[in-house]
Amino acid sequence: MKVIWKLFLSTVKTFYRDKMTFFFTLIFPFTLVIIFGFVFGVGSSGEESKLSVGVLSSDNRLYDVVNSIEGVDARDFDSTESIRQAILQGKIDAGVIYNSEEMRLMLNFTTMQRDPLSRMLGDTITDRILKSDIKIDKIIDLKLTSIDPGRTVTTDLGYMIPGVVALTIFNGGMFSMISLFGDYRKRGILKRFGVTPLRPYQFILGMISGRFVVTISSATLVLMLSQLIFKVNFNINWLLYLISVSTSILGMMAFGILLSEIFTEPAVASEMGSLFMTVMMFFSGIYFPLEFLPGYLRKIGSILPLAYVAQSIRIATGVETGSSIFVLTVSLIMTMVFSVLVFVSGSKAFRSD
């Protein structure tokens, strides 16, 4: 036990010296959280801010029409240039200029991506101006309401954060094992361990436990950071979350050791790991549901392990509806893969060196 503890401490210390593993396990996921948080800007509490629209017109009806639209806050401006500068400086989201003959709409492209209302703002204003011309004073508002299948109301950011947690697990587990087993083999460290009384299981357990703790801490910190900074609220089943995250880390560690066995050169194994990470980022439902993809791409996503990890974490955090049976089944499979690949392939690599 003392030997395993010393290996555990040494592995935690070397984690901070391994630049690639440190980046992909800690820096990369936190960077994604910050980027997504400021781009989408809304947490999963469902409290969205109003769309701020600058208005320039000699006809007072335009201000009243814009202000009457639900979810829009109208602001008066005295020139086109002042509206343009306000949009560029982020003070308003859009601008409307109307001179009784034509209407111009200025729109921040980022706002257009983030807020569905902004995409139909021009048509909505035009339609209401025309209705006011023919004295139609009764307008039916259609309110866009998201129907969320999970235990908590969520938005784009709330959906993405569990995906970033899954990506953290993938990177932390895979790259740490590529670094440890690939680099240790190349430098002859495994060969030196082979002539000591140290047993293979002690080496494997000591090495893995250190990176396991680092990865689970990083994944949970991503979740906590998003809640603290961007007010993203989850309905977390902590028992289910810990089971899902723990077993997923083990499964991704097994995947990293498998890559190290196939590609014995650490640099090549890392490149292949980066390639797999890129593929899984786009086809595993990390940033958006798999249903958004064409049918043939959904088939790719259905065979990628990260898709099931992300879904399990979303179920555990209440973002997506699903049974605990699904999460436990995925966890069992991850544990079985870990047992086979780590203790069989890992011990084989230890003895061969």
VOPAGU-2260 file (C-alpha; in pm, 1 decimal, decimal comma):
REM VOPAGU-2260
SITE   aa  ch    i         X         Y         Z
SITE  MET   A    0       0,0       0,0       0,0
SITE  LYS   A    1     288,6     233,6      78,0
SITE  VAL   A    2     436,6     174,2    -266,9
SITE  ILE   A    3     103,8     250,6    -437,2
SITE  TRP   A    4      69,6     571,6    -231,7
SITE  LYS   A    5     416,0     690,7    -335,9
SITE  LEU   A    6     341,2     615,7    -700,6
SITE  PHE   A    7      10,5     801,5    -662,3
SITE  LEU   A    8     186,0    1114,0    -529,9
SITE  SER   A    9     455,8    1102,5    -796,3
SITE  THR   A   10     194,0    1070,0   -1071,6
SITE  VAL   A   11       3,9    1373,8    -944,3
SITE  LYS   A   12     325,9    1574,9    -939,4
SITE  THR   A   13     430,6    1470,2   -1290,2
SITE  PHE   A   14      87,3    1568,6   -1421,7
SITE  TYR   A   15     180,0    1937,4   -1389,5
SITE  ARG   A   16     504,0    1877,8   -1580,1
SITE  ASP   A   17     333,1    1703,2   -1871,7
SITE  LYS   A   18     234,6    2003,8   -2082,0
SITE  MET   A   19       5,4    1822,5   -2326,5
SITE  THR   A   20    -193,0    1631,9   -2062,0
SITE  PHE   A   21    -209,9    1939,2   -1838,5
SITE  PHE   A   22    -341,9    2151,2   -2126,5
SITE  PHE   A   23    -609,2    1908,6   -2246,6
SITE  THR   A   24    -722,6    1812,7   -1896,1
SITE  LEU   A   25    -736,2    2156,1   -1731,5
SITE  ILE   A   26    -672,9    2450,9   -1964,8
SITE  PHE   A   27    -865,2    2331,0   -2270,3
SITE  PRO   A   28   -1201,4    2254,0   -2099,1
SITE  PHE   A   29   -1193,5    2575,3   -1894,5
SITE  THR   A   30   -1121,4    2770,6   -2213,5
SITE  LEU   A   31   -1424,4    2610,2   -2381,0
SITE  VAL   A   32   -1644,8    2699,4   -2084,7
SITE  ILE   A   33   -1534,5    3063,7   -2096,1
SITE  ILE   A   34   -1581,8    3089,4   -2474,5
SITE  PHE   A   35   -1924,7    2923,7   -2476,3
SITE  GLY   A   36   -2031,6    3117,9   -2170,2
SITE  PHE   A   37   -1962,6    3459,1   -2321,5
SITE  VAL   A   38   -2088,8    3363,1   -2669,3
SITE  PHE   A   39   -2421,1    3222,6   -2555,2
SITE  GLY   A   40   -2431,1    3429,4   -2239,9
SITE  VAL   A   41   -2734,6    3261,0   -2085,6
SITE  GLY   A   42   -2735,0    2992,7   -1821,6
SITE  SER   A   43   -2982,8    2711,2   -1782,8
SITE  SER   A   44   -3204,3    2900,5   -1544,6
SITE  GLY   A   45   -3421,1    3017,8   -1832,2
SITE  GLU   A   46   -3385,3    3385,6   -1744,8
SITE  GLU   A   47   -3294,3    3545,8   -2076,7
SITE  SER   A   48   -3232,1    3918,1   -2113,6
SITE  LYS   A   49   -3431,8    4127,9   -2357,5
SITE  LEU   A   50   -3311,0    4205,9   -2706,0
SITE  SER   A   51   -3196,7    4569,7   -2706,0
SITE  VAL   A   52   -3294,2    4750,5   -3029,7
SITE  GLY   A   53   -3199,9    5105,8   -3126,2
SITE  VAL   A   54   -3470,7    5303,0   -3309,4
SITE  LEU   A   55   -3432,2    5598,1   -3549,1
SITE  SER   A   56   -3744,4    5735,6   -3717,0
SITE  SER   A   57   -3944,9    6055,4   -3757,7
SITE  ASP   A   58   -4256,5    5842,0   -3714,5
SITE  ASN   A   59   -4324,3    5777,4   -3347,0
SITE  ARG   A   60   -4510,2    5460,6   -3437,9
SITE  LEU   A   61   -4184,2    5273,4   -3495,5
SITE  TYR   A   62   -4071,0    5310,6   -3135,4
SITE  ASP   A   63   -4412,4    5194,7   -3007,6
SITE  VAL   A   64   -4417,5    4900,0   -3250,3
SITE  VAL   A   65   -4067,7    4783,0   -3157,7
SITE  ASN   A   66   -4131,6    4824,4   -2786,8
SITE  SER   A   67   -4456,6    4626,8   -2813,9
SITE  ILE   A   68   -4272,8    4313,7   -2926,8
SITE  GLU   A   69   -4230,7    4073,7   -2637,7
SITE  GLY   A   70   -3867,7    4023,7   -2542,6
SITE  VAL   A   71   -3754,3    4351,6   -2706,0
SITE  ASP   A   72   -3642,1    4674,0   -2538,7
SITE  ALA   A   73   -3654,8    4979,7   -2772,1
SITE  ARG   A   74   -3414,2    5273,2   -2735,0
SITE  ASP   A   75   -3426,9    5607,4   -2917,8
SITE  PHE   A   76   -3127,1    5727,3   -3123,4
SITE  ASP   A   77   -3069,4    6048,4   -3317,8
SITE  SER   A   78   -2847,0    5922,7   -3602,8
SITE  THR   A   79   -2761,2    5612,6   -3804,8
SITE  GLU   A   80   -2396,2    5638,6   -3705,7
SITE  SER   A   81   -2477,4    5643,3   -3334,4
SITE  ILE   A   82   -2677,8    5322,8   -3378,1
SITE  ARG   A   83   -2391,0    5163,8   -3570,0
SITE  GLN   A   84   -2137,3    5257,2   -3302,4
SITE  ALA   A   85   -2365,4    5133,1   -3024,7
SITE  ILE   A   86   -2391,0    4793,7   -3198,6
SITE  LEU   A   87   -2015,1    4773,4   -3251,8
SITE  GLN   A   88   -1954,2    4857,8   -2885,2
SITE  GLY   A   89   -2205,3    4595,8   -2771,4
SITE  LYS   A   90   -2440,4    4850,2   -2610,4
SITE  ILE   A   91   -2737,0    4732,4   -2821,0
SITE  ASP   A   92   -2808,4    4415,4   -3018,0
SITE  ALA   A   93   -2974,2    4565,8   -3327,2
SITE  GLY   A   94   -3089,7    4889,7   -3486,4
SITE  VAL   A   95   -3391,3    4989,3   -3697,9
SITE  ILE   A   96   -3399,2    5296,9   -3924,0
SITE  TYR   A   97   -3733,4    5390,5   -4084,8
SITE  ASN   A   98   -3816,1    5690,9   -4304,2
SITE  SER   A   99   -4175,5    5599,4   -4407,4
SITE  GLU   A  100   -4052,0    5463,1   -4742,4
SITE  GLU   A  101   -3798,4    5201,0   -4645,2
SITE  MET   A  102   -3675,2    5029,8   -4333,5
SITE  ARG   A  103   -3314,6    4931,0   -4262,6
SITE  LEU   A  104   -3212,9    4674,4   -4003,3
SITE  MET   A  105   -2866,3    4660,5   -3847,0
SITE  LEU   A  106   -2787,7    4342,1   -3661,6
SITE  ASN   A  107   -2496,5    4207,4   -3460,3
SITE  PHE   A  108   -2406,5    3871,8   -3619,2
SITE  THR   A  109   -2327,2    3719,1   -3280,6
SITE  THR   A  110   -2672,3    3816,8   -3156,1
SITE  MET   A  111   -2826,8    3656,6   -3463,2
SITE  GLN   A  112   -2656,8    3328,8   -3377,2
SITE  ARG   A  113   -2748,5    3346,3   -3009,0
SITE  ASP   A  114   -3105,6    3477,5   -3011,8
SITE  PRO   A  115   -3371,7    3319,4   -3238,8
SITE  LEU   A  116   -3592,7    3630,5   -3200,7
SITE  SER   A  117   -3333,1    3848,0   -3375,2
SITE  ARG   A  118   -3350,2    3631,8   -3689,7
SITE  MET   A  119   -3711,4    3729,1   -3750,9
SITE  LEU   A  120   -3695,8    4079,8   -3605,1
SITE  GLY   A  121   -3712,0    4258,9   -3941,8
SITE  ASP   A  122   -4016,5    4062,3   -4062,4
SITE  THR   A  123   -4191,1    4111,8   -3728,0
SITE  ILE   A  124   -4144,0    4491,0   -3729,3
SITE  THR   A  125   -4244,3    4525,8   -4096,9
SITE  ASP   A  126   -4554,3    4316,9   -4041,2
SITE  ARG   A  127   -4663,2    4528,4   -3745,6
SITE  ILE   A  128   -4598,8    4856,1   -3926,9
SITE  LEU   A  129   -4818,8    4738,4   -4215,8
SITE  LYS   A  130   -5091,8    4631,8   -3975,1
SITE  SER   A  131   -5082,4    4971,9   -3807,4
SITE  ASP   A  132   -5123,4    5138,1   -4149,5
SITE  ILE   A  133   -5451,5    4957,0   -4205,0
SITE  LYS   A  134   -5563,7    5014,0   -3846,9
SITE  ILE   A  135   -5532,1    4657,0   -3718,4
SITE  ASP   A  136   -5481,7    4708,3   -3348,8
SITE  LYS   A  137   -5513,3    4347,9   -3231,4
SITE  ILE   A  138   -5193,2    4150,5   -3274,3
SITE  ILE   A  139   -5137,9    3794,5   -3161,7
SITE  ASP   A  140   -4794,1    3734,9   -3010,0
SITE  LEU   A  141   -4633,8    3399,2   -3074,8
SITE  LYS   A  142   -4391,5    3328,6   -2794,1
SITE  LEU   A  143   -4103,4    3088,3   -2857,6
SITE  THR   A  144   -4088,0    2845,1   -2568,6
SITE  SER   A  145   -3829,4    2571,8   -2535,0
SITE  ILE   A  146   -3958,3    2231,3   -2434,3
SITE  ASP   A  147   -3689,0    2064,0   -2232,3
SITE  PRO   A  148   -3690,9    1688,2   -2177,8
SITE  GLY   A  149   -3473,0    1697,8   -1867,1
SITE  ARG   A  150   -3540,9    1758,3   -1497,9
SITE  THR   A  151   -3425,9    2120,1   -1526,9
SITE  VAL   A  152   -3492,8    2396,7   -1779,3
SITE  THR   A  153   -3188,3    2442,7   -1999,7
SITE  THR   A  154   -3053,4    2648,5   -2287,2
SITE  ASP   A  155   -2768,3    2597,9   -2533,3
SITE  LEU   A  156   -2504,0    2670,3   -2269,9
SITE  GLY   A  157   -2666,4    2440,3   -2015,3
SITE  TYR   A  158   -2670,0    2161,0   -2273,1
SITE  MET   A  159   -2306,7    2213,3   -2373,6
SITE  ILE   A  160   -2146,5    2215,1   -2029,1
SITE  PRO   A  161   -2202,0    1840,6   -1959,8
SITE  GLY   A  162   -2055,4    1779,3   -2305,4
SITE  VAL   A  163   -1744,3    1975,3   -2206,8
SITE  VAL   A  164   -1725,5    1764,9   -1888,9
SITE  ALA   A  165   -1736,9    1450,4   -2105,8
SITE  LEU   A  166   -1460,9    1593,3   -2325,2
SITE  THR   A  167   -1253,1    1664,9   -2013,3
SITE  ILE   A  168   -1290,3    1302,2   -1909,7
SITE  PHE   A  169   -1191,6    1181,2   -2255,5
SITE  ASN   A  170    -882,2    1401,5   -2274,3
SITE  GLY   A  171    -773,1    1343,9   -1915,4
SITE  GLY   A  172    -808,0     967,0   -1930,6
SITE  MET   A  173    -669,5     909,2   -2277,9
SITE  PHE   A  174    -376,3    1153,3   -2287,1
SITE  SER   A  175    -260,6    1067,9   -1935,6
SITE  MET   A  176    -224,6     699,8   -2025,6
SITE  ILE   A  177     -57,9     777,5   -2358,2
SITE  SER   A  178     188,8     992,0   -2169,4
SITE  LEU   A  179     254,0     744,3   -1890,0
SITE  PHE   A  180     270,5     416,5   -2076,8
SITE  GLY   A  181     405,6     547,2   -2407,4
SITE  ASP   A  182     665,1     781,1   -2262,3
SITE  TYR   A  183     768,7     538,7   -1987,2
SITE  ARG   A  184     820,1     265,5   -2245,0
SITE  LYS   A  185    1028,1     486,0   -2473,9
SITE  ARG   A  186    1249,8     609,1   -2191,8
SITE  GLY   A  187    1302,2     256,5   -2060,0
SITE  ILE   A  188    1137,3     326,8   -1726,2
SITE  LEU   A  189     913,3      19,5   -1753,1
SITE  LYS   A  190    1219,7    -195,2   -1814,4
SITE  ARG   A  191    1382,7     -62,8   -1498,2
SITE  PHE   A  192    1065,4    -126,1   -1298,6
SITE  GLY   A  193    1065,3    -482,0   -1432,3
SITE  VAL   A  194    1378,9    -575,0   -1235,6
SITE  THR   A  195    1242,8    -441,9    -905,9
SITE  PRO   A  196    1019,2    -628,4    -656,4
SITE  LEU   A  197     734,7    -399,7    -767,5
SITE  ARG   A  198     442,1    -603,4    -897,3
SITE  PRO   A  199     263,2    -500,8   -1219,3
SITE  TYR   A  200     -68,7    -436,8   -1046,1
SITE  GLN   A  201     100,1    -203,6    -795,2
SITE  PHE   A  202     259,1      -1,3   -1072,8
SITE  ILE   A  203     -63,0      17,9   -1274,8
SITE  LEU   A  204    -280,7     102,5    -974,3
SITE  GLY   A  205     -39,0     366,4    -846,3
SITE  MET   A  206      -1,6     531,8   -1186,2
SITE  ILE   A  207    -372,0     527,7   -1269,8
SITE  SER   A  208    -503,7     643,1    -931,4
SITE  GLY   A  209    -311,1     971,2    -949,3
SITE  ARG   A  210    -439,8    1064,6   -1293,2
SITE  PHE   A  211    -787,0     941,9   -1197,4
SITE  VAL   A  212    -809,6    1189,5    -909,0
SITE  VAL   A  213    -676,2    1474,7   -1124,0
SITE  THR   A  214    -925,5    1405,1   -1405,2
SITE  ILE   A  215   -1233,9    1369,6   -1185,2
SITE  SER   A  216   -1136,1    1690,1   -1002,2
SITE  SER   A  217   -1095,5    1877,3   -1332,0
SITE  ALA   A  218   -1430,5    1752,6   -1467,2
SITE  THR   A  219   -1614,1    1854,1   -1150,6
SITE  LEU   A  220   -1441,2    2193,4   -1143,5
SITE  VAL   A  221   -1568,1    2259,4   -1497,3
SITE  LEU   A  222   -1920,3    2194,3   -1372,5
SITE  MET   A  223   -1874,7    2415,7   -1067,4
SITE  LEU   A  224   -1710,4    2696,3   -1264,5
SITE  SER   A  225   -1999,1    2714,8   -1509,9
SITE  GLN   A  226   -2244,9    2738,2   -1222,1
SITE  LEU   A  227   -2044,8    3006,3   -1044,0
SITE  ILE   A  228   -1962,7    3236,8   -1336,9
SITE  PHE   A  229   -2255,6    3189,4   -1574,9
SITE  LYS   A  230   -2526,0    3091,0   -1325,0
SITE  VAL   A  231   -2588,5    2758,9   -1495,7
SITE  ASN   A  232   -2810,3    2552,6   -1268,6
SITE  PHE   A  233   -2826,6    2174,1   -1287,3
SITE  ASN   A  234   -3043,5    1923,8   -1107,4
SITE  ILE   A  235   -2752,8    1691,9   -1025,0
SITE  ASN   A  236   -2794,7    1337,9    -899,9
SITE  TRP   A  237   -2453,5    1325,4    -732,8
SITE  LEU   A  238   -2445,1     948,5    -687,5
SITE  LEU   A  239   -2525,9     890,4   -1053,3
SITE  TYR   A  240   -2281,1    1164,2   -1152,6
SITE  LEU   A  241   -1990,5    1016,0    -956,7
SITE  ILE   A  242   -2059,5     666,7   -1089,8
SITE  SER   A  243   -2080,6     793,1   -1447,2
SITE  VAL   A  244   -1772,0    1015,5   -1430,5
SITE  SER   A  245   -1557,7     761,4   -1243,3
SITE  THR   A  246   -1627,3     470,6   -1476,8
SITE  SER   A  247   -1599,6     690,9   -1785,7
SITE  ILE   A  248   -1250,6     800,4   -1677,8
SITE  LEU   A  249   -1151,9     435,5   -1645,2
SITE  GLY   A  250   -1289,1     358,9   -1990,8
SITE  MET   A  251   -1101,2     647,7   -2150,6
SITE  MET   A  252    -783,3     543,4   -1970,6
SITE  ALA   A  253    -820,3     199,2   -2124,9
SITE  PHE   A  254    -860,0     362,8   -2465,0
SITE  GLY   A  255    -537,4     558,5   -2407,4
SITE  ILE   A  256    -344,2     245,3   -2315,5
SITE  LEU   A  257    -482,3      70,5   -2625,0
SITE  LEU   A  258    -350,2     353,5   -2843,0
SITE  SER   A  259     -13,3     325,9   -2670,2
SITE  GLU   A  260      -5,7     -46,1   -2748,1
SITE  ILE   A  261     -95,2       6,7   -3114,1
SITE  PHE   A  262     127,4     310,4   -3170,0
SITE  THR   A  263     443,4     251,2   -2969,4
SITE  GLU   A  264     587,6     594,3   -3051,7
SITE  PRO   A  265     438,0     838,9   -2795,3
SITE  ALA   A  266     426,0    1128,3   -3045,0
SITE  VAL   A  267     228,5     917,6   -3294,1
SITE  ALA   A  268      -7,6     793,5   -3023,5
SITE  SER   A  269     -69,3    1154,4   -2915,4
SITE  GLU   A  270    -140,9    1260,8   -3272,9
SITE  MET   A  271    -388,2     977,2   -3314,1
SITE  GLY   A  272    -544,9    1073,4   -2982,3
SITE  SER   A  273    -586,8    1431,8   -3103,9
SITE  LEU   A  274    -745,4    1302,2   -3424,1
SITE  PHE   A  275    -994,3    1088,5   -3230,7
SITE  MET   A  276   -1069,1    1386,5   -3004,9
SITE  THR   A  277   -1150,7    1606,4   -3306,9
SITE  VAL   A  278   -1380,5    1343,2   -3458,2
SITE  MET   A  279   -1561,6    1284,2   -3130,3
SITE  MET   A  280   -1601,6    1656,4   -3060,9
SITE  PHE   A  281   -1817,9    1698,6   -3370,6
SITE  PHE   A  282   -1991,6    1362,2   -3400,4
SITE  SER   A  283   -2058,5    1260,7   -3037,6
SITE  GLY   A  284   -2325,0    1515,5   -2947,7
SITE  ILE   A  285   -2088,6    1720,9   -2734,9
SITE  TYR   A  286   -2212,9    2064,5   -2842,6
SITE  PHE   A  287   -2551,9    1979,3   -2992,4
SITE  PRO   A  288   -2786,9    1675,8   -3001,6
SITE  LEU   A  289   -2703,1    1396,5   -3244,5
SITE  GLU   A  290   -3050,1    1446,4   -3393,8
SITE  PHE   A  291   -2919,6    1766,3   -3556,6
SITE  LEU   A  292   -2685,2    1559,8   -3775,1
SITE  PRO   A  293   -2775,9    1387,0   -4102,5
SITE  GLY   A  294   -2867,3    1020,7   -4072,1
SITE  TYR   A  295   -2534,9     883,9   -4193,0
SITE  LEU   A  296   -2343,2    1101,7   -3944,1
SITE  ARG   A  297   -2572,3     994,3   -3660,2
SITE  LYS   A  298   -2462,6     637,1   -3729,8
SITE  ILE   A  299   -2101,7     744,7   -3674,6
SITE  GLY   A  300   -2196,5     911,0   -3346,7
SITE  SER   A  301   -2378,7     598,0   -3227,6
SITE  ILE   A  302   -2055,1     396,9   -3227,9
SITE  LEU   A  303   -1838,9     657,0   -3055,5
SITE  PRO   A  304   -1794,9     597,0   -2679,2
SITE  LEU   A  305   -1788,5     969,3   -2599,9
SITE  ALA   A  306   -2150,9    1000,2   -2717,0
SITE  TYR   A  307   -2263,2     763,0   -2441,1
SITE  VAL   A  308   -2041,4     932,5   -2183,3
SITE  ALA   A  309   -2192,3    1273,0   -2268,8
SITE  GLN   A  310   -2547,2    1134,6   -2256,1
SITE  SER   A  311   -2483,7     969,7   -1919,0
SITE  ILE   A  312   -2352,9    1294,8   -1771,1
SITE  ARG   A  313   -2649,8    1490,8   -1908,4
SITE  ILE   A  314   -2886,1    1242,3   -1747,1
SITE  ALA   A  315   -2694,3    1267,8   -1417,9
SITE  THR   A  316   -2707,1    1649,8   -1426,6
SITE  GLY   A  317   -3077,8    1658,0   -1516,9
SITE  VAL   A  318   -3024,8    1818,9   -1856,8
SITE  GLU   A  319   -3159,3    1519,9   -2047,4
SITE  THR   A  320   -3425,2    1264,1   -1969,0
SITE  GLY   A  321   -3302,3     909,4   -1927,3
SITE  SER   A  322   -3308,6     620,1   -1689,2
SITE  SER   A  323   -3046,9     532,4   -1430,9
SITE  ILE   A  324   -3036,7     188,2   -1596,4
SITE  PHE   A  325   -2882,1     346,2   -1906,4
SITE  VAL   A  326   -2615,9     524,1   -1699,6
SITE  LEU   A  327   -2535,5     210,8   -1500,0
SITE  THR   A  328   -2517,1      -0,7   -1815,3
SITE  VAL   A  329   -2269,8     241,6   -1975,8
SITE  SER   A  330   -2072,8     246,5   -1648,8
SITE  LEU   A  331   -2059,1    -132,9   -1637,2
SITE  ILE   A  332   -1932,8    -152,7   -1996,2
SITE  MET   A  333   -1666,5     110,7   -1925,5
SITE  THR   A  334   -1551,6     -82,4   -1617,3
SITE  MET   A  335   -1533,8    -409,5   -1810,0
SITE  VAL   A  336   -1331,0    -246,8   -2089,0
SITE  PHE   A  337   -1100,4     -96,8   -1828,3
SITE  SER   A  338   -1048,4    -432,2   -1657,7
SITE  VAL   A  339    -965,3    -611,4   -1981,1
SITE  LEU   A  340    -742,9    -352,8   -2147,9
SITE  VAL   A  341    -565,6    -211,2   -1843,9
SITE  PHE   A  342    -491,5    -517,9   -1639,7
SITE  VAL   A  343    -432,6    -748,0   -1937,8
SITE  SER   A  344    -266,3    -522,2   -2195,9
SITE  GLY   A  345    -100,8    -307,4   -1927,9
SITE  SER   A  346      51,6    -605,9   -1750,0
SITE  LYS   A  347     164,2    -749,4   -2082,9
SITE  ALA   A  348     341,9    -424,3   -2170,5
SITE  PHE   A  349     504,7    -420,8   -1825,7
SITE  ARG   A  350     640,1    -774,3   -1865,0
SITE  SER   A  351     748,9    -728,6   -2225,9
SITE  ASP   A  352     975,1    -442,0   -2131,7
